[in-house]
Amino acid sequence: MNIAFIPVRGGSKSIPLKNIKNLAGKPLVYWTANAANNASCIDKVIIATDSEEIKRVVNEFKLPKVEIYNRNSQNAQDTSSTESVMLEYIEFAKLPPDDFFFLIQATSPLLKTKHIENMFNKFILDKADSALSCVRNKRFYWTEGGVPVNYDFRNRPRRQDFKGLMMENGACYINSVSNIIRDKNRLSGKISVYEMPEYTAVEIDEPDDFLLIEKLMERHIDDN
């Protein structure tokens, strides 16, 4: 079985209840829940939350694959790791070790169904142990000490000739249950990298991110 797991806390210092804040006419968490619900490779979508308000909103989605998991408040603190609630749910649900576990983050609403499906197909073709989504970043990086990290400033490449670096966009990760239990990490072993469009680099962390992503959604995303 393939499980999509979307952890959403009620508490957020930067944006209170941001996971159900309106984004392009829908609560934020709807977009990733809907994308996972419509993915042919996903059997079940788990929304893990400690918030009664979020539970109420998610129940109103009426998405057939979506279920709510009441996450432990101890794993819903500002200092709690995502892995802690992943492991909590795996233990609670007694998931078989060979199940695939898709960690999807609600703060990446530009994730589409086709991205999830294509990422899983690449993961299988690569015969990888785990996978993550990235975007290609063509910025030039420096250390604080004035040392270039990823290019030679004496021979500055043209953008079209510069491969850049792959940067995590935080949208989706895939691993097996057995690997997560063993390594206590969302990634393990041989890692497959799935490249998503550059515009999906934007994640929602601050209030202004909602304004930016709404503009991107007008151009790039539909309701399926």
C-alpha positions as CSV (number, residue, x, y, z in Angstrom):
1,M,0.0,0.0,0.0
2,N,1.1,3.5,-0.7
3,I,0.3,6.1,2.0
4,A,0.4,9.8,1.5
5,F,1.1,11.5,4.8
6,I,0.4,15.3,5.3
7,P,1.3,16.6,8.8
8,V,-0.5,19.8,9.7
9,R,-0.1,21.5,13.1
10,G,-2.7,23.9,14.6
11,G,0.0,26.1,16.0
12,S,2.1,28.4,13.8
13,K,3.9,31.4,15.1
14,S,4.2,33.2,11.7
15,I,0.7,32.6,10.5
16,P,-2.0,31.3,13.0
17,L,-3.8,28.2,11.6
18,K,-2.0,28.8,8.2
19,N,-2.8,25.3,7.0
20,I,-6.5,26.2,6.6
21,K,-6.0,29.8,5.6
22,N,-7.7,30.6,2.4
23,L,-5.5,30.2,-0.7
24,A,-7.1,30.7,-4.2
25,G,-10.6,30.0,-2.8
26,K,-9.6,26.8,-0.8
27,P,-8.0,26.1,2.6
28,L,-4.2,25.7,2.1
29,V,-4.1,22.0,3.0
30,Y,-6.8,21.2,0.4
31,W,-4.4,21.6,-2.5
32,T,-2.0,18.9,-1.5
33,A,-4.7,16.7,-0.1
34,N,-6.6,16.9,-3.4
35,A,-3.4,16.3,-5.4
36,A,-2.7,13.1,-3.4
37,N,-6.3,12.0,-3.4
38,N,-6.3,12.0,-7.3
39,A,-3.0,10.3,-7.7
40,S,-3.4,6.7,-9.1
41,C,-0.3,5.6,-7.1
42,I,-1.8,6.6,-3.7
43,D,-4.1,4.3,-1.8
44,K,-4.7,6.4,1.3
45,V,-4.2,10.0,2.3
46,I,-3.5,10.7,6.0
47,I,-3.9,14.2,7.4
48,A,-2.2,14.2,10.7
49,T,-3.2,17.1,13.0
50,D,-3.7,18.1,16.6
51,S,-6.3,20.8,15.7
52,E,-10.1,20.3,16.0
53,E,-10.6,23.2,13.6
54,I,-8.3,21.6,11.0
55,K,-10.1,18.3,11.4
56,R,-13.5,20.0,10.8
57,V,-12.3,21.8,7.7
58,V,-10.6,18.6,6.3
59,N,-13.8,16.6,6.8
60,E,-15.6,19.1,4.6
61,F,-13.4,18.3,1.6
62,K,-15.2,14.9,1.1
63,L,-12.2,13.5,-0.6
64,P,-12.6,9.7,-0.6
65,K,-9.0,8.6,0.1
66,V,-8.5,11.2,2.9
67,E,-8.5,10.1,6.6
68,I,-7.7,12.1,9.7
69,Y,-5.1,11.0,12.2
70,N,-5.1,12.6,15.7
71,R,-1.4,13.3,16.2
72,N,0.0,13.4,19.7
73,S,0.3,17.0,21.0
74,Q,3.9,16.1,22.1
75,N,4.8,15.7,18.4
76,A,3.0,18.9,17.4
77,Q,5.3,21.5,19.1
78,D,7.5,24.1,17.4
79,T,10.5,21.9,18.2
80,S,8.9,18.7,17.0
81,S,10.5,17.1,14.0
82,T,8.4,15.9,11.0
83,E,10.0,12.5,11.5
84,S,8.6,12.2,15.0
85,V,5.0,12.3,13.8
86,M,5.8,10.0,10.9
87,L,7.1,7.4,13.2
88,E,4.2,8.0,15.6
89,Y,1.7,7.2,12.9
90,I,3.6,4.3,11.5
91,E,3.7,2.7,14.9
92,F,0.0,3.5,15.5
93,A,-1.2,2.1,12.2
94,K,1.2,-0.8,12.3
95,L,2.1,-0.3,8.7
96,P,3.7,-3.2,6.9
97,P,7.5,-2.7,6.3
98,D,7.2,-2.9,2.6
99,D,4.6,-0.1,2.3
100,F,5.7,3.1,0.6
101,F,5.3,6.3,2.6
102,F,4.9,9.6,0.8
103,L,5.6,12.6,3.0
104,I,3.8,15.6,1.4
105,Q,3.9,19.0,2.9
106,A,0.9,21.3,2.9
107,T,3.1,24.4,2.5
108,S,3.8,23.3,-1.1
109,P,0.4,23.8,-2.7
110,L,1.9,23.9,-6.2
111,L,2.4,20.2,-6.0
112,K,0.1,18.5,-8.7
113,T,-1.2,15.0,-9.0
114,K,1.0,14.5,-12.1
115,H,4.1,15.4,-10.0
116,I,3.3,12.7,-7.4
117,E,2.7,10.1,-10.1
118,N,5.7,10.9,-12.2
119,M,8.0,11.1,-9.1
120,F,6.8,7.6,-8.0
121,N,7.4,6.2,-11.5
122,K,10.9,7.6,-11.6
123,F,11.6,6.3,-8.1
124,I,10.6,2.8,-9.2
125,L,12.6,3.0,-12.5
126,D,15.7,4.2,-10.6
127,K,15.4,1.3,-8.2
128,A,16.0,3.7,-5.4
129,D,15.6,3.4,-1.7
130,S,14.0,6.8,-1.3
131,A,13.2,9.9,-3.3
132,L,12.8,13.7,-3.0
133,S,11.4,16.5,-5.1
134,C,13.7,19.3,-6.2
135,V,13.9,22.3,-8.4
136,R,16.9,23.4,-10.5
137,N,18.5,26.5,-9.0
138,K,20.7,28.6,-11.2
139,R,21.8,31.2,-8.7
140,F,25.5,31.7,-7.9
141,Y,26.3,31.0,-4.3
142,W,29.1,32.3,-2.0
143,T,30.3,31.7,1.5
144,E,30.3,34.6,4.0
145,G,34.1,34.5,3.7
146,G,33.9,35.5,0.0
147,V,34.5,32.1,-1.6
148,P,32.3,31.0,-4.5
149,V,30.5,27.7,-3.9
150,N,29.2,26.6,-7.3
151,Y,31.0,28.5,-10.0
152,D,34.2,30.2,-11.1
153,F,33.7,34.0,-11.1
154,R,36.7,34.3,-13.4
155,N,34.8,32.3,-16.0
156,R,31.2,33.2,-15.3
157,P,28.9,30.8,-17.3
158,R,25.9,32.0,-19.2
159,R,22.6,31.0,-17.6
160,Q,21.7,28.8,-20.5
161,D,25.0,26.9,-20.2
162,F,24.9,26.6,-16.4
163,K,23.4,23.4,-15.0
164,G,23.0,24.9,-11.5
165,L,22.2,22.8,-8.4
166,M,19.2,20.8,-7.4
167,M,17.4,22.4,-4.4
168,E,14.8,20.7,-2.2
169,N,11.4,22.3,-2.6
170,G,9.9,20.4,0.3
171,A,6.9,19.2,-1.6
172,C,7.2,15.4,-1.6
173,Y,9.5,12.6,-0.2
174,I,9.1,8.9,-0.7
175,N,10.6,6.1,1.4
176,S,9.7,2.6,2.6
177,V,8.2,2.1,6.1
178,S,11.1,-0.2,6.9
179,N,13.7,2.4,6.0
180,I,11.9,5.1,8.0
181,I,11.8,2.9,11.1
182,R,15.4,1.9,10.7
183,D,16.9,5.3,9.9
184,K,14.3,7.5,11.6
185,N,14.6,9.8,8.5
186,R,12.5,10.6,5.5
187,L,15.4,9.7,3.2
188,S,17.6,6.6,3.1
189,G,20.1,4.8,1.0
190,K,20.1,5.4,-2.8
191,I,18.1,8.6,-3.3
192,S,16.2,9.4,-6.5
193,V,15.9,13.1,-7.3
194,Y,12.7,14.2,-9.1
195,E,12.9,17.6,-10.8
196,M,9.8,19.8,-10.5
197,P,9.2,23.1,-12.3
198,E,11.2,26.1,-11.1
199,Y,8.1,27.9,-9.9
200,T,7.4,25.2,-7.3
201,A,10.4,26.4,-5.3
202,V,8.0,28.7,-3.4
203,E,6.8,27.4,0.0
204,I,4.4,29.1,2.4
205,D,6.3,30.2,5.5
206,E,5.4,33.9,5.7
207,P,2.2,35.9,5.0
208,D,3.6,37.4,1.8
209,D,4.1,33.9,0.4
210,F,0.3,33.5,0.1
211,L,0.2,36.5,-2.2
212,L,3.0,35.2,-4.4
213,I,1.7,31.6,-4.6
214,E,-1.9,32.8,-5.5
215,K,-0.4,34.6,-8.5
216,L,1.5,31.5,-9.5
217,M,-1.6,29.3,-9.1
218,E,-3.5,31.5,-11.4
219,R,-1.1,30.6,-14.1
220,H,0.1,27.1,-13.3
221,I,-2.4,25.0,-11.3
222,D,-6.0,23.8,-11.8
223,D,-8.3,22.0,-9.3
224,N,-7.1,18.5,-10.1
